[in-house]
């Protein structure tokens, strides 16, 4: 390989290694898409983990 061609090869190799080893910056396409998917998933399952009424509230409310 010639100098410029070899440098292009090295740049591409570092870019792909950065994606594979998660050393890329925060603007990495895959990382952004995964973060968006994770945020949507967390929003979708959040109601499953919310307690309708805390035990403290239940035990300390006035009886009628």
PQR file of N, CA, C, O and H, with PARSE charges and radii, in Angstrom:
ATOM      1  N   UNK A   1       0.836  -1.183   0.000 -0.4000 1.5000
ATOM      2  CA  UNK A   1       0.000   0.000   0.000 -0.0000 2.0000
ATOM      3  C   UNK A   1       0.878   1.242   0.000  0.5500 1.7000
ATOM      4  O   UNK A   1       1.960   1.272   0.585 -0.5500 1.4000
ATOM      5  N   UNK A   2       0.383   2.240  -0.661 -0.4000 1.5000
ATOM      6  CA  UNK A   2       1.072   3.536  -0.671 -0.0000 2.0000
ATOM      7  C   UNK A   2       0.796   4.267   0.640  0.5500 1.7000
ATOM      8  O   UNK A   2      -0.035   3.818   1.429 -0.5500 1.4000
ATOM      9  H   UNK A   2      -0.496   2.216  -1.137  0.4000 1.0000
ATOM     10  N   UNK A   3       1.458   5.349   0.875 -0.4000 1.5000
ATOM     11  CA  UNK A   3       1.332   6.091   2.130 -0.0000 2.0000
ATOM     12  C   UNK A   3      -0.087   6.575   2.407  0.5500 1.7000
ATOM     13  O   UNK A   3      -0.618   6.348   3.494 -0.5500 1.4000
ATOM     14  H   UNK A   3       2.133   5.713   0.234  0.4000 1.0000
ATOM     15  N   UNK A   4      -0.711   7.247   1.422 -0.4000 1.5000
ATOM     16  CA  UNK A   4      -2.060   7.789   1.615 -0.0000 2.0000
ATOM     17  C   UNK A   4      -3.081   6.659   1.747  0.5500 1.7000
ATOM     18  O   UNK A   4      -4.008   6.742   2.552 -0.5500 1.4000
ATOM     19  H   UNK A   4      -0.280   7.431   0.539  0.4000 1.0000
ATOM     20  N   UNK A   5      -2.905   5.611   0.957 -0.4000 1.5000
ATOM     21  CA  UNK A   5      -3.823   4.476   1.009 -0.0000 2.0000
ATOM     22  C   UNK A   5      -3.705   3.754   2.348  0.5500 1.7000
ATOM     23  O   UNK A   5      -4.709   3.331   2.922 -0.5500 1.4000
ATOM     24  H   UNK A   5      -2.152   5.543   0.303  0.4000 1.0000
ATOM     25  N   UNK A   6      -2.482   3.616   2.839 -0.4000 1.5000
ATOM     26  CA  UNK A   6      -2.262   2.970   4.124 -0.0000 2.0000
ATOM     27  C   UNK A   6      -2.857   3.804   5.257  0.5500 1.7000
ATOM     28  O   UNK A   6      -3.439   3.253   6.191 -0.5500 1.4000
ATOM     29  H   UNK A   6      -1.667   3.960   2.372  0.4000 1.0000
ATOM     30  N   UNK A   7      -2.713   5.137   5.180 -0.4000 1.5000
ATOM     31  CA  UNK A   7      -3.275   6.014   6.202 -0.0000 2.0000
ATOM     32  C   UNK A   7      -4.803   5.927   6.210  0.5500 1.7000
ATOM     33  O   UNK A   7      -5.420   5.933   7.275 -0.5500 1.4000
ATOM     34  H   UNK A   7      -2.241   5.584   4.421  0.4000 1.0000
ATOM     35  N   UNK A   8      -5.411   5.848   5.026 -0.4000 1.5000
ATOM     36  CA  UNK A   8      -6.861   5.701   4.928 -0.0000 2.0000
ATOM     37  C   UNK A   8      -7.285   4.378   5.569  0.5500 1.7000
ATOM     38  O   UNK A   8      -8.282   4.316   6.290 -0.5500 1.4000
ATOM     39  H   UNK A   8      -4.909   5.843   4.161  0.4000 1.0000
ATOM     40  N   UNK A   9      -6.515   3.325   5.296 -0.4000 1.5000
ATOM     41  CA  UNK A   9      -6.792   2.024   5.884 -0.0000 2.0000
ATOM     42  C   UNK A   9      -6.703   2.092   7.408  0.5500 1.7000
ATOM     43  O   UNK A   9      -7.569   1.556   8.099 -0.5500 1.4000
ATOM     44  H   UNK A   9      -5.706   3.375   4.711  0.4000 1.0000
ATOM     45  N   UNK A  10      -5.679   2.738   7.935 -0.4000 1.5000
ATOM     46  CA  UNK A  10      -5.518   2.864   9.382 -0.0000 2.0000
ATOM     47  C   UNK A  10      -6.668   3.660  10.006  0.5500 1.7000
ATOM     48  O   UNK A  10      -7.177   3.296  11.067 -0.5500 1.4000
ATOM     49  H   UNK A  10      -4.976   3.174   7.374  0.4000 1.0000
ATOM     50  N   UNK A  11      -7.075   4.748   9.341 -0.4000 1.5000
ATOM     51  CA  UNK A  11      -8.177   5.562   9.858 -0.0000 2.0000
ATOM     52  C   UNK A  11      -9.468   4.746   9.930  0.5500 1.7000
ATOM     53  O   UNK A  11     -10.185   4.811  10.929 -0.5500 1.4000
ATOM     54  H   UNK A  11      -6.663   5.044   8.480  0.4000 1.0000
ATOM     55  N   UNK A  12      -9.767   3.990   8.892 -0.4000 1.5000
ATOM     56  CA  UNK A  12     -10.959   3.149   8.883 -0.0000 2.0000
ATOM     57  C   UNK A  12     -10.872   2.054   9.945  0.5500 1.7000
ATOM     58  O   UNK A  12     -11.859   1.745  10.613 -0.5500 1.4000
ATOM     59  H   UNK A  12      -9.185   3.938   8.080  0.4000 1.0000
ATOM     60  N   UNK A  13      -9.692   1.478  10.091 -0.4000 1.5000
ATOM     61  CA  UNK A  13      -9.491   0.429  11.077 -0.0000 2.0000
ATOM     62  C   UNK A  13      -9.721   0.977  12.491  0.5500 1.7000
ATOM     63  O   UNK A  13     -10.377   0.326  13.303 -0.5500 1.4000
ATOM     64  H   UNK A  13      -8.891   1.729   9.548  0.4000 1.0000
ATOM     65  N   UNK A  14      -9.194   2.156  12.788 -0.4000 1.5000
ATOM     66  CA  UNK A  14      -9.377   2.764  14.108 -0.0000 2.0000
ATOM     67  C   UNK A  14     -10.840   3.113  14.344  0.5500 1.7000
ATOM     68  O   UNK A  14     -11.340   2.966  15.459 -0.5500 1.4000
ATOM     69  H   UNK A  14      -8.662   2.685  12.128  0.4000 1.0000
ATOM     70  N   UNK A  15     -11.531   3.573  13.301 -0.4000 1.5000
ATOM     71  CA  UNK A  15     -12.951   3.901  13.427 -0.0000 2.0000
ATOM     72  C   UNK A  15     -13.744   2.647  13.799  0.5500 1.7000
ATOM     73  O   UNK A  15     -14.569   2.685  14.712 -0.5500 1.4000
ATOM     74  H   UNK A  15     -11.125   3.692  12.395  0.4000 1.0000
ATOM     75  N   UNK A  16     -13.500   1.540  13.099 -0.4000 1.5000
ATOM     76  CA  UNK A  16     -14.229   0.306  13.359 -0.0000 2.0000
ATOM     77  C   UNK A  16     -13.838  -0.306  14.699  0.5500 1.7000
ATOM     78  O   UNK A  16     -14.695  -0.856  15.390 -0.5500 1.4000
ATOM     79  H   UNK A  16     -12.831   1.509  12.357  0.4000 1.0000
ATOM     80  N   UNK A  17     -12.592  -0.226  15.074 -0.4000 1.5000
ATOM     81  CA  UNK A  17     -12.168  -0.709  16.376 -0.0000 2.0000
ATOM     82  C   UNK A  17     -12.800   0.115  17.488  0.5500 1.7000
ATOM     83  O   UNK A  17     -13.173  -0.430  18.528 -0.5500 1.4000
ATOM     84  H   UNK A  17     -11.896   0.221  14.513  0.4000 1.0000
ATOM     85  N   UNK A  18     -12.926   1.429  17.278 -0.4000 1.5000
ATOM     86  CA  UNK A  18     -13.563   2.289  18.269 -0.0000 2.0000
ATOM     87  C   UNK A  18     -15.005   1.896  18.510  0.5500 1.7000
ATOM     88  O   UNK A  18     -15.481   1.938  19.644 -0.5500 1.4000
ATOM     89  H   UNK A  18     -12.623   1.871  16.434  0.4000 1.0000
ATOM     90  N   UNK A  19     -15.710   1.509  17.444 -0.4000 1.5000
ATOM     91  CA  UNK A  19     -17.096   1.060  17.586 -0.0000 2.0000
ATOM     92  C   UNK A  19     -17.128  -0.274  18.312  0.5500 1.7000
ATOM     93  O   UNK A  19     -17.930  -0.467  19.225 -0.5500 1.4000
ATOM     94  H   UNK A  19     -15.323   1.474  16.523  0.4000 1.0000
ATOM     95  N   UNK A  20     -16.267  -1.188  17.915 -0.4000 1.5000
ATOM     96  CA  UNK A  20     -16.268  -2.522  18.499 -0.0000 2.0000
ATOM     97  C   UNK A  20     -15.889  -2.501  19.969  0.5500 1.7000
ATOM     98  O   UNK A  20     -16.505  -3.195  20.778 -0.5500 1.4000
ATOM     99  H   UNK A  20     -15.615  -1.031  17.173  0.4000 1.0000
ATOM    100  N   UNK A  21     -14.882  -1.711  20.325 -0.4000 1.5000
ATOM    101  CA  UNK A  21     -14.396  -1.675  21.704 -0.0000 2.0000
ATOM    102  C   UNK A  21     -15.023  -0.559  22.515  0.5500 1.7000
ATOM    103  O   UNK A  21     -14.597  -0.320  23.644 -0.5500 1.4000
ATOM    104  H   UNK A  21     -14.382  -1.147  19.668  0.4000 1.0000
ATOM    105  N   UNK A  22     -16.011   0.127  21.986 -0.4000 1.5000
ATOM    106  CA  UNK A  22     -16.704   1.223  22.659 -0.0000 2.0000
ATOM    107  C   UNK A  22     -15.756   2.319  23.122  0.5500 1.7000
ATOM    108  O   UNK A  22     -15.899   2.842  24.227 -0.5500 1.4000
ATOM    109  H   UNK A  22     -16.358  -0.068  21.068  0.4000 1.0000
ATOM    110  N   UNK A  23     -14.809   2.659  22.297 -0.4000 1.5000
ATOM    111  CA  UNK A  23     -13.916   3.768  22.624 -0.0000 2.0000
ATOM    112  C   UNK A  23     -14.248   4.986  21.790  0.5500 1.7000
ATOM    113  O   UNK A  23     -13.549   5.997  21.857 -0.5500 1.4000
ATOM    114  H   UNK A  23     -14.694   2.234  21.399  0.4000 1.0000
ATOM    115  N   UNK A  24     -15.312   4.899  21.002 -0.4000 1.5000
ATOM    116  CA  UNK A  24     -15.715   6.025  20.170 -0.0000 2.0000
ATOM    117  C   UNK A  24     -16.311   7.138  21.006  0.5500 1.7000
ATOM    118  O   UNK A  24     -16.554   6.974  22.201 -0.5500 1.4000
ATOM    119  H   UNK A  24     -15.880   4.078  20.947  0.4000 1.0000
ATOM    120  N   UNK A  25     -16.542   8.257  20.374 -0.4000 1.5000
ATOM    121  CA  UNK A  25     -17.098   9.385  21.096 -0.0000 2.0000
ATOM    122  C   UNK A  25     -18.598   9.205  21.326  0.5500 1.7000
ATOM    123  O   UNK A  25     -19.189   8.219  20.886 -0.5500 1.4000
ATOM    124  H   UNK A  25     -16.345   8.390  19.403  0.4000 1.0000
ATOM    125  N   UNK A  26     -19.198  10.155  22.009 -0.4000 1.5000
ATOM    126  CA  UNK A  26     -20.622  10.065  22.336 -0.0000 2.0000
ATOM    127  C   UNK A  26     -21.508  10.216  21.107  0.5500 1.7000
ATOM    128  O   UNK A  26     -22.686   9.864  21.162 -0.5500 1.4000
ATOM    129  H   UNK A  26     -18.718  10.956  22.366  0.4000 1.0000
ATOM    130  N   UNK A  27     -20.984  10.723  20.015 -0.4000 1.5000
ATOM    131  CA  UNK A  27     -21.766  10.899  18.802 -0.0000 2.0000
ATOM    132  C   UNK A  27     -21.739   9.669  17.905  0.5500 1.7000
ATOM    133  O   UNK A  27     -22.154   9.735  16.748 -0.5500 1.4000
ATOM    134  H   UNK A  27     -20.027  11.009  19.971  0.4000 1.0000
ATOM    135  N   UNK A  28     -21.262   8.566  18.422 -0.4000 1.5000
ATOM    136  CA  UNK A  28     -21.213   7.326  17.663 -0.0000 2.0000
ATOM    137  C   UNK A  28     -22.643   6.894  17.329  0.5500 1.7000
ATOM    138  O   UNK A  28     -23.503   6.854  18.209 -0.5500 1.4000
ATOM    139  H   UNK A  28     -20.924   8.513  19.362  0.4000 1.0000
ATOM    140  N   UNK A  29     -22.892   6.575  16.076 -0.4000 1.5000
ATOM    141  CA  UNK A  29     -24.239   6.229  15.599 -0.0000 2.0000
ATOM    142  C   UNK A  29     -24.839   5.060  16.370  0.5500 1.7000
ATOM    143  O   UNK A  29     -25.992   5.127  16.797 -0.5500 1.4000
ATOM    144  H   UNK A  29     -22.193   6.608  15.361  0.4000 1.0000
ATOM    145  N   UNK A  30     -24.082   4.005  16.550 -0.4000 1.5000
ATOM    146  CA  UNK A  30     -24.595   2.816  17.233 -0.0000 2.0000
ATOM    147  C   UNK A  30     -24.896   3.134  18.695  0.5500 1.7000
ATOM    148  O   UNK A  30     -25.934   2.726  19.216 -0.5500 1.4000
ATOM    149  H   UNK A  30     -23.145   3.950  16.203  0.4000 1.0000
ATOM    150  N   UNK A  31     -24.003   3.852  19.356 -0.4000 1.5000
ATOM    151  CA  UNK A  31     -24.198   4.198  20.763 -0.0000 2.0000
ATOM    152  C   UNK A  31     -25.437   5.074  20.927  0.5500 1.7000
ATOM    153  O   UNK A  31     -26.204   4.878  21.869 -0.5500 1.4000
ATOM    154  H   UNK A  31     -23.160   4.183  18.933  0.4000 1.0000
ATOM    155  N   UNK A  32     -25.648   6.035  20.030 -0.4000 1.5000
ATOM    156  CA  UNK A  32     -26.830   6.894  20.112 -0.0000 2.0000
ATOM    157  C   UNK A  32     -28.107   6.087  19.923  0.5500 1.7000
ATOM    158  O   UNK A  32     -29.085   6.297  20.640 -0.5500 1.4000
ATOM    159  H   UNK A  32     -25.025   6.195  19.264  0.4000 1.0000
ATOM    160  N   UNK A  33     -28.107   5.167  18.966 -0.4000 1.5000
ATOM    161  CA  UNK A  33     -29.300   4.359  18.716 -0.0000 2.0000
ATOM    162  C   UNK A  33     -29.590   3.431  19.894  0.5500 1.7000
ATOM    163  O   UNK A  33     -30.748   3.267  20.278 -0.5500 1.4000
ATOM    164  H   UNK A  33     -27.312   4.996  18.384  0.4000 1.0000
ATOM    165  N   UNK A  34     -28.560   2.829  20.465 -0.4000 1.5000
ATOM    166  CA  UNK A  34     -28.756   1.964  21.625 -0.0000 2.0000
ATOM    167  C   UNK A  34     -29.272   2.748  22.827  0.5500 1.7000
ATOM    168  O   UNK A  34     -30.128   2.254  23.560 -0.5500 1.4000
ATOM    169  H   UNK A  34     -27.620   2.962  20.153  0.4000 1.0000
ATOM    170  N   UNK A  35     -28.769   3.954  23.039 -0.4000 1.5000
ATOM    171  CA  UNK A  35     -29.246   4.783  24.143 -0.0000 2.0000
ATOM    172  C   UNK A  35     -30.710   5.160  23.950  0.5500 1.7000
ATOM    173  O   UNK A  35     -31.474   5.197  24.915 -0.5500 1.4000
ATOM    174  H   UNK A  35     -28.073   4.355  22.443  0.4000 1.0000
ATOM    175  N   UNK A  36     -31.106   5.439  22.711 -0.4000 1.5000
ATOM    176  CA  UNK A  36     -32.508   5.769  22.434 -0.0000 2.0000
ATOM    177  C   UNK A  36     -33.404   4.558  22.686  0.5500 1.7000
ATOM    178  O   UNK A  36     -34.486   4.695  23.257 -0.5500 1.4000
ATOM    179  H   UNK A  36     -30.486   5.409  21.927  0.4000 1.0000
ATOM    180  N   UNK A  37     -32.962   3.382  22.267 -0.4000 1.5000
ATOM    181  CA  UNK A  37     -33.730   2.161  22.502 -0.0000 2.0000
ATOM    182  C   UNK A  37     -33.855   1.896  23.997  0.5500 1.7000
ATOM    183  O   UNK A  37     -34.930   1.535  24.475 -0.5500 1.4000
ATOM    184  H   UNK A  37     -32.082   3.271  21.804  0.4000 1.0000
ATOM    185  N   UNK A  38     -32.770   2.071  24.733 -0.4000 1.5000
ATOM    186  CA  UNK A  38     -32.795   1.837  26.175 -0.0000 2.0000
ATOM    187  C   UNK A  38     -33.743   2.812  26.868  0.5500 1.7000
ATOM    188  O   UNK A  38     -34.471   2.421  27.780 -0.5500 1.4000
ATOM    189  H   UNK A  38     -31.896   2.364  24.345  0.4000 1.0000
ATOM    190  N   UNK A  39     -33.743   4.068  26.449 -0.4000 1.5000
ATOM    191  CA  UNK A  39     -34.639   5.055  27.057 -0.0000 2.0000
ATOM    192  C   UNK A  39     -36.099   4.695  26.795  0.5500 1.7000
ATOM    193  O   UNK A  39     -36.933   4.803  27.694 -0.5500 1.4000
ATOM    194  H   UNK A  39     -33.152   4.386  25.708  0.4000 1.0000
ATOM    195  N   UNK A  40     -36.419   4.268  25.567 -0.4000 1.5000
ATOM    196  CA  UNK A  40     -37.795   3.870  25.262 -0.0000 2.0000
ATOM    197  C   UNK A  40     -38.198   2.626  26.050  0.5500 1.7000
ATOM    198  O   UNK A  40     -39.331   2.528  26.521 -0.5500 1.4000
ATOM    199  H   UNK A  40     -35.742   4.180  24.836  0.4000 1.0000
ATOM    200  N   UNK A  41     -37.280   1.684  26.191 -0.4000 1.5000
ATOM    201  CA  UNK A  41     -37.567   0.468  26.946 -0.0000 2.0000
ATOM    202  C   UNK A  41     -37.806   0.784  28.421  0.5500 1.7000
ATOM    203  O   UNK A  41     -38.741   0.258  29.025 -0.5500 1.4000
ATOM    204  H   UNK A  41     -36.359   1.765  25.808  0.4000 1.0000
ATOM    205  N   UNK A  42     -36.978   1.628  28.993 -0.4000 1.5000
ATOM    206  CA  UNK A  42     -37.153   2.006  30.393 -0.0000 2.0000
ATOM    207  C   UNK A  42     -38.472   2.738  30.605  0.5500 1.7000
ATOM    208  O   UNK A  42     -39.135   2.533  31.622 -0.5500 1.4000
ATOM    209  H   UNK A  42     -36.218   2.056  28.502  0.4000 1.0000
ATOM    210  N   UNK A  43     -38.861   3.590  29.657 -0.4000 1.5000
ATOM    211  CA  UNK A  43     -40.137   4.301  29.770 -0.0000 2.0000
ATOM    212  C   UNK A  43     -41.307   3.325  29.660  0.5500 1.7000
ATOM    213  O   UNK A  43     -42.329   3.507  30.321 -0.5500 1.4000
ATOM    214  H   UNK A  43     -38.322   3.757  28.831  0.4000 1.0000
ATOM    215  N   UNK A  44     -41.163   2.300  28.834 -0.4000 1.5000
ATOM    216  CA  UNK A  44     -42.243   1.340  28.637 -0.0000 2.0000
ATOM    217  C   UNK A  44     -42.454   0.452  29.866  0.5500 1.7000
ATOM    218  O   UNK A  44     -43.594   0.110  30.183 -0.5500 1.4000
ATOM    219  H   UNK A  44     -40.333   2.153  28.297  0.4000 1.0000
ATOM    220  N   UNK A  45     -41.389   0.078  30.555 -0.4000 1.5000
ATOM    221  CA  UNK A  45     -41.514  -0.835  31.685 -0.0000 2.0000
ATOM    222  C   UNK A  45     -41.583  -0.124  33.039  0.5500 1.7000
ATOM    223  O   UNK A  45     -41.811  -0.776  34.057 -0.5500 1.4000
ATOM    224  H   UNK A  45     -40.463   0.356  30.298  0.4000 1.0000
ATOM    225  N   UNK A  46     -41.392   1.186  33.071 -0.4000 1.5000
ATOM    226  CA  UNK A  46     -41.403   1.923  34.338 -0.0000 2.0000
ATOM    227  C   UNK A  46     -42.691   1.725  35.125  0.5500 1.7000
ATOM    228  O   UNK A  46     -42.622   1.553  36.342 -0.5500 1.4000
ATOM    229  H   UNK A  46     -41.207   1.716  32.243  0.4000 1.0000
ATOM    230  N   UNK A  47     -43.868   1.741  34.494 -0.4000 1.5000
ATOM    231  CA  UNK A  47     -45.090   1.537  35.281 -0.0000 2.0000
ATOM    232  C   UNK A  47     -45.147   0.182  35.989  0.5500 1.7000
ATOM    233  O   UNK A  47     -45.836   0.052  37.002 -0.5500 1.4000
ATOM    234  H   UNK A  47     -43.924   1.881  33.505  0.4000 1.0000
ATOM    235  N   UNK A  48     -44.463  -0.794  35.496 -0.4000 1.5000
ATOM    236  CA  UNK A  48     -44.459  -2.119  36.126 -0.0000 2.0000
ATOM    237  C   UNK A  48     -43.760  -2.105  37.484  0.5500 1.7000
ATOM    238  O   UNK A  48     -44.015  -2.971  38.320 -0.5500 1.4000
ATOM    239  H   UNK A  48     -43.903  -0.688  34.674  0.4000 1.0000
ATOM    240  N   UNK A  49     -42.891  -1.143  37.704 -0.4000 1.5000
ATOM    241  CA  UNK A  49     -42.102  -1.109  38.930 -0.0000 2.0000
ATOM    242  C   UNK A  49     -42.547  -0.021  39.898  0.5500 1.7000
ATOM    243  O   UNK A  49     -41.949   0.145  40.961 -0.5500 1.4000
ATOM    244  H   UNK A  49     -42.684  -0.439  37.024  0.4000 1.0000
ATOM    245  N   UNK A  50     -43.592   0.721  39.538 -0.4000 1.5000
ATOM    246  CA  UNK A  50     -44.082   1.767  40.434 -0.0000 2.0000
ATOM    247  C   UNK A  50     -45.081   1.170  41.398  0.5500 1.7000
ATOM    248  O   UNK A  50     -45.979   0.421  41.012 -0.5500 1.4000
ATOM    249  H   UNK A  50     -44.078   0.586  38.675  0.4000 1.0000
ATOM    250  N   UNK A  51     -44.908   1.514  42.652 -0.4000 1.5000
ATOM    251  CA  UNK A  51     -45.806   1.037  43.693 -0.0000 2.0000
ATOM    252  C   UNK A  51     -47.031   1.941  43.707  0.5500 1.7000
ATOM    253  O   UNK A  51     -46.879   3.160  43.788 -0.5500 1.4000
ATOM    254  H   UNK A  51     -44.179   2.122  42.966  0.4000 1.0000
ATOM    255  N   UNK A  52     -48.235   1.394  43.631 -0.4000 1.5000
ATOM    256  CA  UNK A  52     -49.415   2.248  43.600 -0.0000 2.0000
ATOM    257  C   UNK A  52     -49.542   3.107  44.854  0.5500 1.7000
ATOM    258  O   UNK A  52     -49.944   4.268  44.778 -0.5500 1.4000
ATOM    259  H   UNK A  52     -48.359   0.404  43.565  0.4000 1.0000
ATOM    260  N   UNK A  53     -49.204   2.543  45.989 -0.4000 1.5000
ATOM    261  CA  UNK A  53     -49.235   3.289  47.238 -0.0000 2.0000
ATOM    262  C   UNK A  53     -48.134   2.704  48.114  0.5500 1.7000
ATOM    263  O   UNK A  53     -48.046   1.490  48.298 -0.5500 1.4000
ATOM    264  H   UNK A  53     -48.877   1.599  46.051  0.4000 1.0000
ATOM    265  N   UNK A  54     -47.313   3.572  48.640 -0.4000 1.5000
ATOM    266  CA  UNK A  54     -46.233   3.050  49.471 -0.0000 2.0000
ATOM    267  C   UNK A  54     -46.797   2.441  50.746  0.5500 1.7000
ATOM    268  O   UNK A  54     -47.869   2.831  51.207 -0.5500 1.4000
ATOM    269  H   UNK A  54     -47.385   4.558  48.491  0.4000 1.0000
ATOM    270  N   UNK A  55     -46.092   1.512  51.297 -0.4000 1.5000
ATOM    271  CA  UNK A  55     -46.521   0.853  52.522 -0.0000 2.0000
ATOM    272  C   UNK A  55     -46.648   1.858  53.659  0.5500 1.7000
ATOM    273  O   UNK A  55     -47.569   1.762  54.470 -0.5500 1.4000
ATOM    274  H   UNK A  55     -45.221   1.195  50.922  0.4000 1.0000
ATOM    275  N   UNK A  56     -45.744   2.808  53.724 -0.4000 1.5000
ATOM    276  CA  UNK A  56     -45.807   3.833  54.765 -0.0000 2.0000
ATOM    277  C   UNK A  56     -47.106   4.620  54.658  0.5500 1.7000
ATOM    278  O   UNK A  56     -47.771   4.857  55.666 -0.5500 1.4000
ATOM    279  H   UNK A  56     -44.996   2.886  53.065  0.4000 1.0000
ATOM    280  N   UNK A  57     -47.471   5.024  53.453 -0.4000 1.5000
ATOM    281  CA  UNK A  57     -48.718   5.771  53.249 -0.0000 2.0000
ATOM    282  C   UNK A  57     -49.917   4.921  53.639  0.5500 1.7000
ATOM    283  O   UNK A  57     -50.852   5.414  54.270 -0.5500 1.4000
ATOM    284  H   UNK A  57     -46.931   4.831  52.634  0.4000 1.0000
ATOM    285  N   UNK A  58     -49.893   3.682  53.277 -0.4000 1.5000
ATOM    286  CA  UNK A  58     -50.997   2.789  53.602 -0.0000 2.0000
ATOM    287  C   UNK A  58     -51.156   2.619  55.113  0.5500 1.7000
ATOM    288  O   UNK A  58     -52.272   2.639  55.632 -0.5500 1.4000
ATOM    289  H   UNK A  58     -49.133   3.282  52.765  0.4000 1.0000
ATOM    290  N   UNK A  59     -50.044   2.452  55.806 -0.4000 1.5000
ATOM    291  CA  UNK A  59     -50.096   2.207  57.245 -0.0000 2.0000
ATOM    292  C   UNK A  59     -50.346   3.459  58.073  0.5500 1.7000
ATOM    293  O   UNK A  59     -50.785   3.350  59.217 -0.5500 1.4000
ATOM    294  H   UNK A  59     -49.138   2.435  55.385  0.4000 1.0000
ATOM    295  N   UNK A  60     -50.081   4.640  57.534 -0.4000 1.5000
ATOM    296  CA  UNK A  60     -50.222   5.871  58.326 -0.0000 2.0000
ATOM    297  C   UNK A  60     -51.430   6.711  57.938  0.5500 1.7000
ATOM    298  O   UNK A  60     -51.643   7.775  58.519 -0.5500 1.4000
ATOM    299  H   UNK A  60     -49.724   4.728  56.605  0.4000 1.0000
ATOM    300  N   UNK A  61     -52.214   6.271  56.990 -0.4000 1.5000
ATOM    301  CA  UNK A  61     -53.386   7.077  56.637 -0.0000 2.0000
ATOM    302  C   UNK A  61     -54.493   6.877  57.674  0.5500 1.7000
ATOM    303  O   UNK A  61     -54.546   5.855  58.359 -0.5500 1.4000
ATOM    304  H   UNK A  61     -52.042   5.407  56.518  0.4000 1.0000
ATOM    305  N   UNK A  62     -55.363   7.863  57.771 -0.4000 1.5000
ATOM    306  CA  UNK A  62     -56.457   7.810  58.755 -0.0000 2.0000
ATOM    307  C   UNK A  62     -57.503   6.805  58.324  0.5500 1.7000
ATOM    308  O   UNK A  62     -57.851   6.700  57.148 -0.5500 1.4000
ATOM    309  H   UNK A  62     -55.320   8.693  57.214  0.4000 1.0000
ATOM    310  N   UNK A  63     -57.988   6.077  59.295 -0.4000 1.5000
ATOM    311  CA  UNK A  63     -59.084   5.129  59.020 -0.0000 2.0000
ATOM    312  C   UNK A  63     -60.400   5.885  59.059  0.5500 1.7000
ATOM    313  O   UNK A  63     -60.593   6.778  59.884 -0.5500 1.4000
ATOM    314  H   UNK A  63     -57.705   6.162  60.250  0.4000 1.0000
ATOM    315  N   UNK A  64     -61.276   5.531  58.187 -0.4000 1.5000
ATOM    316  CA  UNK A  64     -62.572   6.227  58.158 -0.0000 2.0000
ATOM    317  C   UNK A  64     -63.699   5.283  58.407  0.5500 1.7000
ATOM    318  O   UNK A  64     -64.859   5.695  58.419 -0.5500 1.4000
ATOM    319  H   UNK A  64     -61.119   4.805  57.516  0.4000 1.0000
TER
END
